[in-house]
């Protein structure tokens, strides 16, 4: 096996590994969204049942009224958990949520080297797959860079 063929096989294995990780990230995010939807639906059904139920005929003491306890209290809808809009981008780059800009840049540089489309022959299927992966990685990096870099948009705000 020639040296160029070995390099090609290594590059293909790198692309395959990155693609599998991105597919896992997508599946995890879809599963989390489905779980959130199911929890929200269950919460709404519970609130509907509680609001439709008969009011108890017991009387509350003045202490219960001042504390907000007793028969007349209703369960207020719990606010849904706050979702970090950048969580998906952190996952694409393989980072923990809340990583700093330096870690984001390091992870991007490593992934960009691994899935660079110019490592493959022009017009090949491998190059197309690498380009697709590279675009996703670059989009995640740009979103995180815009959010984390305080100087990123300063020239957009300048007026002449």
HELIX and SHEET records of a PDB file:
HELIX    1   1 UNK A    3  UNK A   52  1                                  50    
HELIX    2   2 UNK A   62  UNK A   67  1                                   6    
HELIX    3   3 UNK A   87  UNK A   92  1                                   6    
HELIX    4   4 UNK A  101  UNK A  114  1                                  14    
HELIX    5   5 UNK A  117  UNK A  119  5                                   3    
HELIX    6   6 UNK A  125  UNK A  148  1                                  24    
END                                                                             
